[in-house]
Amino acid sequence: MAMQGGRVYKMLVALGILCLAGLLCVQVWWFSAAYNLAERQLTERTTLAMRQIANTVGDLHGDHVPAVIEKNSSNSFQLTYPHGITYERIDSLSRNTFAEYDLSLPFQVVGYNNKQEIMFGNFYKQGATSEADALCLHHGLAKAETEMVNISFPQHTTDVIGGMRIWIFSASAFIVVLALTMGMMVHLSRSKHRAEVRADFISNMTHELQTPIANIAMASEVLKKNRDANSRAQHYVNIISSENLRLKAHIDQVLQTAMLEKGELAMSRQEININEIVREITEVFNERIAVRGGRLSVDIGAVRPVVFADVLHLKNILYNLLDNAEKYSPGSPDITVSTADCDEGVVVSVSDKGMGIVKEHQTKIFEKFFRASKGNVHDIKGFGLGLTYVKGIVEAHNGTVRVSSVPGKGSRFDVMLQNCI
């Protein structure tokens, strides 16, 4: 099941990356098409303006014969007029015509004689709005007439791009967002893969450790039954057996948490009386609390205590909450376990009068490996997986778990489960 989920996730990530790549290609194509359209529109306007200049030159001379216009490139035009064109005339005519066609890009005017010698020239940096004086900025006589005039727009491409500034900015921002999104998706995919590898390693490791633990348990049981062993030997055998059981409990907890994360934890649900589970687990804990001179109180108040749940995991939930209450209670523990009816169904509460949990840690205690402790972290045993397991199992039963705590006064954990009506 988890393997199928992993494949679906990878397929979704791959599909998402392909969609983003497609959007990026569309964006590049759109920008290219927009640029070509803007360049074509600008070229059409400059061509129309130059045709009007050519026609006007003939009209001003009086013979109504238009000048010959040749387009050398998309940004360069040459006017040829046998009767001659003066700088003053082409200067005034180009300014007025370009302003009429709303052409504000810079342009250059150069006049040649029939020997291809430059007679005059000027560069209009501000385009049609340039305040250049024809009598002082030309390179020849203002009254000199030339048969050929070249008018070019050196910054034609720059002006096209400049007119698309808003579109370029939006397209660039969109591309950046796409790139970041693709990067995040790849990062999430790799992170998920690493998490799966880590979970598989933990699962395999705990499975391998269970075999020697089982062998140690079997050997210790055989030694316990050996009546010839002296009391000292029996003492050490009991230590081995007790520590082996504790090690097994830790490994089972790691394994169950790993399986819960992968969605492989098996559930065998049935109708269970939560009141009976509370009585059973508290009886086991009574001796442990009594050894420390503490008190374990039980308040059975649920009238509708039957829930549809896995009995083993339900016991583990209560065991973990009681274990935490005992560990985080300095001195003589004072713990209360209660059941009651609630709107959601039935609530099981475990409260203590221990060290409590600071507010900023109350939202983190259900995170894996997080441990809320004071002083030396090794003073309180555990891996920081107990509450992670509790929350996962409760949510797997469509329930909720809440914590309320005051530092120095104790904590209370409430587990809400749906009951069988």
N, C-alpha and C positions, 0 to 999 in steps of 0.2 A: 504493500500500500504506500509506504513512504517512498519506495523507489519510483513508483508511478507518479507520485506527487512531485518528486525531484525532476523527472523527465518533463512533466507538464510545465514546471517552473522554467526549465531551460528553454523549452519551446516558446514560451511566452516572452522570455527575455530576447531570444533570437528574433522572434517576430517583431518585437518592439524596436530592436536595433534596425531591422530592415525597413520598418515604417519610417523611422527617423532619418535613415539614409535616403529613402525615397523623398521625404519632405525636403531634405537638403538639396537633392538634385533638382527638384521642382523650383526651389528658391533660387538656385544658380541660374536655371533656365529662364525663370521670370525676370531676373535682374538683367540677363543678357538681352532678352527680348525688349525690356523697357529701355535699355541703353540704345539698342538699334533703332527703336521708334523715335526716341528723343533726338538722335543724330540725324535721322531721315527728315524729321520735322524742321530741324535747324537748317539743314542743307536746302530744303525746299524754300524756306523763307529767304535765305541768302541768295538763292538762284533767282527768285522772283524780284528781289530788290535790285540785283545786278541787271536784270532785263529792263526794269523800269529806268535805271540809270542810262542804259544804252539807248533806249527810245528817247529819253529826255535830252540827251546830248544832241541828237539830230534836230529835235524841235527848237532848241535854243539857237542853233546855227541858222535855222530858217529854211533849210532844204528838206526838212522832215525825213531825211534818210537816217535810219538808226545806225548806231555804231555796231561794228561786228564784235560779238562777245564769244570768247572761247573759255571753256572750263578746263583748266589744267589739272585740277584735283578737286576733292570735296571742299577744300578751303582756299582755293586760288583761282582767280578769274583774270582774263586779259581783254581789255577793250582796245579795239583798233578803229581809228577814225581818220580818214585821209585829210580832212580839213583842219585837223589839229585840235588839241584840248589843252586849255591852260590849267595851271595848278589851282588858281582861284576858283575856276568853275568846278573842277572835279572835287575840290575840298568842300565847297558849299553843297554841291549836289549829293555827295556821298553821306554827309552828315544828316541832311534833311531826309533822304530816302531811308537810311538805316533807322532813324528815329521813327519814321512812319511805320516801318515794319517791326518795330520793337526789338531791334537788334542792338544789344548793349555790349556785345563782346568787342575786345580790342581788334583793330584792323590796321593794315599798313597800305600806303599808297606810294607807288614808285612810277615815275614817268620816264620813258626812253625815247630817244630820237631814232631815225632810220638806220643809224650806225650802232644801235644797241648801247648807246652811252646814256648813263643816268643823267637826267636833266633836273629832276626834283624828287623829293620823297619826304614822307613823314609817317610817324608811328603814333596812332591814337590810342593811348593807354586806357583811357576811360571810354573808348568807343565813340558813339555819336555825341555823347555829352562832353567830350574833351574840349577844353578851352584853349586849344592851340591857335596861335596867330599865324595865318598863312604867309605873312610877309617876313616873319622872323624864323620860322622853323623849317621852311623848305630849303632844299639844297641847290636851288637854282633860281632863275628869275621867275617871279610870280606871273609875269605876262608871257613867258616863253610857252610856245605851243609844241606839243609832242603828238605824234601819231599813235603811240602805244602807251597805255596805262595799265599797270598790274595792281590789282586790289586783292589782298590776301588776308586771311584770318588765322594768324599763327597759333592762337590758343583755342582753336575750334573744339578739340577733344576735351580740353580742360573746362570749357564753358558747358559742354554737354554734361560732364560729370558734376559740375557745380550746380546745375539746374536740378540734379537728382539727389541733392544732399539729404533731404528728408528720407527718400526711399533707400539710399545707401545706408543711412544710420539704422533705419528699421530692419533692413535686411541683415546688416551686420549683427545687430542685437539678437535677431531671430536665430542666426547661425550660431552665435555664441551660446544661446540657450539650448539649442539642439545638441551642440557639442558637449556641453556640461551634462545634459540629460543622458546622452549616450554613455558618457564617462561614468556617471552614477550607476547606470544600469549594469555596466560591465563590472564596476566595483562591487555592487550588491551581489551579482552572480558569483564573483570570486569569493566574497565573504561567506555566502551560503555554502559554497563548495568546501571551504575550509572548515566551516562549522560541521558539515556532514562528515568530513574526514575525522575531525576531532571526536565527534559522537561515536563514529564507528570504532575508533581506537579505544575509547573508554569502554564501550560495550564488549569488545574483544578481550581487553585486558581484564575486566572484572569476571568474564566467563572463564578465562584461564586461571585466575586466582581461586575460583570456587573449588577447583579440583583438589589442590593441596589443602585447602581449609577443610574440605570434607574428610580427607585422609587423616588430618590432625585430630578432628573431632572423633573419628572412629577409633584411633589409637588411644586417645585419652579415655574413652569409654571403656576400652578393654583394660587399661591400667586401673581404672576405678574399681573394676570388679575383681581385681587381683587382691585376695585377702592376705596374701603373704607380704604385701608391701607395708612398710612401717608408716607411722603417722606423718613423718617428715616428707616421705615420698608422696603420700596421698595429698599433702598440702600443695606440693608443687604441681601435681596432676590437676588439682582443682583450679590452680592459677592458670595453667595451660588451657583448660577447658573453658574457663570464664573469659579469658582474653581472646580465645578463638571465636567464641560466640559474639564478642564485641566487634572483632574484625569482620566477621560474616555480616553483621548488621550494617556496618559501614559500606561494605562492598555492595550489598543488596540495595542500599539507598542510592549509591552512585549509578548502579545498573538501572534501577527503576527510573531515575531522573533522565538518563540518556535515552531509554526507551520511550519515555513520555515525550521528550523533545522530538523524537523521530516519528511519533504517532504509532508506535508498535506495542504499546503497553496493553496487554490483554485485560479485558474487563468481563467479569462473570457476575452480572447483576441479578439480584433477587430481592424479595421483600424482607426487610430487616427491621427489627425493633431497636431504634437507636438508644432507648433507655437501657436495654440489656447489654448493649456494647459498652456503654459508659460504666455500668456496674462491673463488667468483666475486666476492663482495662484498669479501672481505679483500684480494684482488688490487687492486681499485680503490682501497682505502684505504691500501695500502702506501706509495704515493708521498706521500700527504698526511701520513702519520705520519713518513716519512723526512725530509721537509722541515724538520720541527721537531726532528730528531735523536732521534726516539723509536723504539720497537720494537713491532711487532704480531706476536704469536705465535699460531699456530693449532694446536689439538690435536684431531684428528679421532678420536673414540673410539666413536661410535655404530655398532653392528653391524646394527641394524635402523633405518636412517635414512629410510625412505620414509614420507612423510606425505601425507594427502589435503588439499591446501590450494591457495589462490590464489597463484601464483608471484610476481606483481607485489607483492601486499601482504606476502608473506613476505619478499621482498627489502627492502621499505620498513621492516619491523620491524627487521631486522638493521642496516640503514643508520642508522636513528634511534638505536639503542642504541650503535653505534660512534661516531656523530656526538657524542652526549652524552659518551661516555667520553673522546673527544679534546678536546672543549671544556672539560670540567671537570678536565682534567689539566694543571696548571701545569708549566712547564719542558718536559722531554722526556717525552712520554707513554709509558707502559708498559702495553700492553693485550693481553689474552689472550682469544681466542675458542675455545670448545671445544664439542664435541657428545658426548653419552653416552646410553646406554640408561637408562631409569628405569621405575618401576612404571606410570606414566601412559602411557609410550610412549618418547618421545625428548625430551631436554632440550638446549637451546642456551643456553650461558652466555657472557656478555660481562663481563669483570672488568677493572678498572683500578686504578692506584695513585695516583689523583688526590686531590682535596680531601675526598672523602667527603660523606656526608649525615647531619646530626644526626638523632637518633632521632625527635624530634617532627615532623620534616618527611617521614619515610619513608612515612607513611600519606597524605600530601597530594600527593606528587609526581605522582600519576596524575590529579589534578584538573585541569580545564581552566584554562589561563592561570597555573597555579602554577609558580613558578620558584625553586628552591633555589640561592641564590648568595651570595657573600660580597662585601663592598665595594660598588662601584658596579654596580647591576643591569645597566647598559648595557655593561659590560665583556664580557659573554657574550651573544652574539647569539641570537635566537630569540623565538618567541611564547608558549612554554609549552604547546604543543599536541602535541609529539612523543610524550611518554609517554602522553598521553590517547589518541592514535591507536593506539599500541602495545597498550595494555590493551584497547581496543575491538576491534581486529582479532583479538587472541589469544582473547578471549572469544567472538567470532563463530565461531572455529574450535573451540569447546568446550575451549579450553586455559586455562592459568593462567600468570600472571607474578608473580614474587616478587623482592624486593630485600633485600639485606643489605649494610650499610655501617658503616664506622667512620670518624668524622671524622678527617681527616689521614692516613688509610691507604688509602682507596679504597672502591670500591663494586663490587657484583656483582649482575647481573640474570640471572635464570634463567627461560627461557620453556619451559614444558612443553606438548607437543602429542601427540595420539594418533597412533600410527603405523599403517601398514597391515600387518596380520599375514597 
